[in-house]
Amino acid sequence: MSDKYVSTVTLEINGKKVADFQSFTEKKIPLRKSVKLMGRTGTAKVTREYGALVDYVMPAGRPQFDFASVENGTLRAVYEDGPAVILTGVSCLEIGEGKASGDNEIVKTIDFMATGRREE
C-alpha cells in the first residue's frame, strides 16, 4: 500500500477560508461496538462520528483565526493523486497549546468534530 500525503487543507466558515495548516489527521470512524448479551457477546451499530486533528501554524504579523467561533464549517483535505475528504458541519472541540516547530513556527493542534463526511 502506498502512502498518500495531504497536499492542502482548507477550513471554510461563513465565506472565509483558512489554509494555515501544517498537518491533517482524520479520526477513526466507529461503526459498531461490542455489547454483552445473555450467554454471548454481540455487536450494535453506533451513530457515526467524524472528526479530524489539524496543526494550525500561527501566522506571523497578523491575528490568528478565532477557532472558538467555528460552527457548521467545512473542512477539506485534498490528497495527492487521490480523493478530497470533505467534513461538513464542522465545529471546534478543543484548541491545543502552542508549541514551537523545527521551522521557528508556533503550531497549535485543533480538534474538530463533524456531522458528515464525503469523498470527491
N, C-alpha and C positions, 0 to 999 in steps of 0.2 A: 504494500500500500504506500503510495507516495504522499509526502507531506504537502499540505496545502497551506498557503500563507495568505493572511488577510492583507489586501492592498490598500483599502480605505475603510474608515469607519466614520459615519456621519449621524449625528443626532439632529432631528428636525422637530422644533417645538414652536408653535404659534408663528410659523413662517420664517423663523430664524434658524440657520444651520450652524452647528458647531462641529468642527473637524479636528480639534486639537488633541487627538487621541493617539497613544503610543501602542496600545495593545487591546485585544478583544478576546474574551474567553466566554463562550456560551455555557450556561449552566446545564446540568443534567436535566432531562425531561422525564419525570416519573410517569410510568404507565399503569403499574399495578402495585399493590402492597400485599404482603403476607398477612393472613388472618387465621387465628386459631378457631377450629370448628370442633365439635364433639368427636373425639377419636382421630382426628386428622387435621392437616393444615391445608388451607385453600388460598385462593387469591381473590382480590377485589379490585375493580377498576377504580382509579382515583381521578380527580379533576386535574387536568394537565396544568402545570405551572411552568412558565417560561421566564428566562432571565439571562442576564449577562453581567460580567465584570469588565469594566474598561479602565485603562490607565489614562487619566487626563493630564496632559502637560500644561502646567500653569503658564500662561503667556507672559512674557516679559514686556513691561512698558504699557500694558493695557489691563483693564479689570478682568478678573476671571468670571466665568459663566456661573450664574446662580442655579446650581443643580437642585436646590431645595424647592424651587418653583416648578420643576418638571412634573407634569401630569398629562397623560394622554398624548405622549410624544411618539415619534417613530425613530427607531434605531436601525440603521442599515449597515451591514458589514459585507463588503464585496471581496470574494476570494479570487486569487489569481487563477485564471483558466477554470473557473467554476461558477457555481451559483452565488447569488446575493442572498444572504439571510436577512429577512426583514422582521423585526419585532415591532408590534403595534400595541397601542395602549400602554406605552412605557411610562413608568413612574420611578422616581428615585427612592430607594430604600435607605441607603447609607452612603455617607461621604467619608472616605478614609482620611487619615492624617497625611500631610505632605511628607514626601521622602525625596532625598536627592538621588538623581540617577547618575550614571557614569558620564553623561554629556553635560553636566552642570545645569540640569533642569530640575525643577521641583515637580514631582508627579504625585497625584492623588488617585487612589483606586475608588471608583464609583460603582456602587451596587444597584443595578436596575432590575425591576420585575416588569413583566409584560403580560397582556391578556391574550395576545395572539402571535402566531409565528407562521411565516410562509417563505418559500424559496422562489426566486425568479431566475 
